[in-house]
Amino acid sequence: MRVIAGEYRSRVLQAPRGTETRPTSDRLRETLFNVLGSRVEGSRFVDLYAGSGAVGIEAISRGAEFVWFAESARPAVTAIRANLAALKIAGGYALEDRSVAKLLQSMVEKRRAAEIVFLDPPYEELEAYEETLSFLARNHAVLLADGAVVVAEHRRKQPLEARYSVLERTRVLEQGDAALSFYGRV
């Protein structure tokens, strides 16, 4: 696993130990960031169910202003911290190591909005998709900046809903067993 582009291009990232975490492949991450393009630079980016932190670190590498990571699995949190330390990234991010819900609730309370939200729960935890996307939709006025995009990585054979209240799917990209569903506010 490596950083694809930007300031930390080609730097190797470590994955969490064990089989509990499924990192987003380099190829899928490259596709994601090619679609996001120039939106990343200067953005406030949220990496939910962050795993190794590769997606959020890619955003930092490409010039995101601030990245929030949320991950509760201990081996994954250790990997995120190790990756940030190895790259000497000392600021411009926050790591919530208790739960996605804690991070999102904190962002609502502090009125922190993001331009890009990426979520990648374990594929088999279908309720995590429903809960997270529904929470984002209910709190869109606080959590999502104007023109924000929400991207969910999921199993290609388990498509997500086309709409979660005010969040409507605008695009689906499939690659191997994985898919990326892009949502915007309507």
C-alpha angles and dihedrals in degrees: 000000000000143000107267104206146347131046095341097038116163094006112141120242126202122233123222116268118256132026098280094096127058109199119216105255120249089243095052091045089052090051091048094051093043088058093044090047117157092000089084098063109090092002131135103235131193121203108193121191083013100184106182091359090243095137094048092043089051088054091051090048090053094051107270110168094221136358127201114202122197120190131141104183106103097221090050093048088051090051093049092051091046092049093049091047094047090053091044092236101163102168146007094077144074127206121209106195099180106064147318089250091056092052095047093046090050091050090051092049092048092041094236114165127194133205094208129032120184122188129185113168120173104291093238093056096084092163089062089062092048094046096045098044091044091050091050090049094049092048098035094123090063104027103040123061119215109291093012120164126213116201124192123192112209144152110291092227092053105060119194125234117285090230139025104188105286094001112090126185110245101175143007123202119190125201122170109311092340134080135190117216115197120205133189134180118266 
